[in-house]
Amino acid sequence: MSDVDVLTVPILTRVEGEGGLTIRLRGRTLVDVQLNIYEPPRLFEALLRGRPLEDVPDITARICGICPVAYQMSSVHALERALGVTISPEIRRLRRLLYCGEWIESHVLHMHLLHAPDFFQVHSGMELAQRFPDEVKRGLQLKKIGNQLLDALGGRAIHPINVRVGGFYRMPRRDELSLLIPSFEWGLEAAQEAARWVAGFPFPDFTQDYESVAVSHPDEYPMNEGDIISSTAGLIPVSEFDRHFQEEHVAHSTALHAVRLPQRSPYLVGPLARVNLHRERLFPAARRLADEIGFTTPCRNPYQAIIARGLEVVHAYEEALTILRDYVPRGPAHIPYSPRAGTGYAATEAPRGLLYHDYEIDDAGRVVSARIIPPTSQNQRRVEADLRALLHERLPTPMPREALGVACEQLVRTYDPCISCSTHFLKIHWEESPCRD
Amino acid sequence: MSRLIVGLGSPHGDDRAGWGVIDELQRRGVSADIARLARHPADLWNWCDPSTDLVICDACQGTGPVGTTRRWQWPDEPMTERIRQGTHDLPLAEVLALGRLLQSCPPTVVLWTIEGAAFFPETDLSPMVRAAVDRVADELCRNPVHA
């Protein structure tokens, strides 16, 4: 056997949470690349067992500090299906409004401070802000407005507490939401400027053949209701999730990898997949902007996911503004229900992609079992496939290892991995063995 | 000048320390507009401006025995790498520096840290950290301005 050198290069920064990357080389040939996840598996599914179903939205919101609304939305939709609850159109619109606030906050942060620095060879949002102060300041303001919406509708911005099974604990007053309209009018214009800005970034020439997967609704851009659509398999009822997708344990990660069945292949979820599949369902200003900047779909360049995020921020501002302008409190804040035994499932679109939940509850309304499949777990194998392609492409040309490591980090960051939904920490380990010939 | 006390944290054991201070302050009658929970340092940009009298409370590791509390004055005392490094999207020091550059955060900030021991998901504060949370809350109530 050849001796193996293990080398560590700097920590991957600017991702949510912490993970690791191991690259094994033989000479200039790639043997393997693995995205490692060190954190003990999330215990939330086990924590939910035996708890009253009413606790589920608040507990699942704690899984992630960036996308608590997504966890709440998938859980309440799944539980409502189990209980046979049909929510009112007013509740449904308010839930989309809440989701818009989360997409805005999450996407704007990633675009401006986590991802954009990579296109200008700077190491941090701080350095980027020194070069583009107006653009970054505009980004902070866009983020702030998303936060204000979460605060107004969710009860508070951190772990919103107003969401419950059947609806909300309290409907906001009209004046509480009307106050936000001027900010959203400014935000819609500013979001378009931000999207134009990122569309002009210098993108690496790197394309992959993706199977895009997202929630699908006949009339709406995917957010919090619908079946699932795949760019290769077409429409998949959410009830058949297990026939088409499977989670697998891999030795190098404590997060499960999701694969497509039957071929066990990776697939792509997230903003790029959504825009690829649903560009025509974007709100008009976002659609016009996609035309203006020449964003053609399907886009197979992961670095351009930042443009998809920009278009979704425009969409979220426009949809939120429409809901805010039309809002009149009407009907009950929540639909009553009686506990009954049953199972329920739902997929909604977290900022980072499809988030699937399923639950079994007993006749007393207690959770018997819970399953939560976050988007970063679903993208994990896709990230590895992209890294493999990148390394195959770059390794034949002599290149400092540090530069190669940076290129890998940048590719991982295009996914905006919310590793803390399922991980912790990212360092890169190089394991090298010399050629034996 | 508006006052803002922000507790940074997560629901993971002693990482709740910052939240614990906020909960304790609210229990003692401090308004939720003044004492706020945050999950990420970047949340500060949503609530601050250059004139905000900002105090941050957070868990940390590497400052001493479990339960050690320490008051820092940023930027006069640079934070160690162990404060808010790693588990979040952007480190606290970077958030504050960028906020100051873009006039979204005050030029000086008081930071209270509490040394934690265990950070397991969905567990409670350890007893030593719980006691430290009360001491920091005492300090903040005793000397409310620039505590």
Interface residues (C-beta under 8 A of the other chain):
Chain A: I11 R14 V15 E16 G17 E18 P40 R42 L43 F44 L47 I59 R62 G65 I66 L109 L113 L114 S124 G125 M126 A129 Q130 P133 V136 K137 L140 K143 K144 N147 Q148 R156 A157 I158 H159 S420 H424 F425
Chain B: S10 P11 A32 R36 L37 A38 R39 H40 A42 D43 W45 N46 G86 T87 H88 D89 L90 E94 A97 L98 L101 L102 Q103 S104 F120 P121 E122
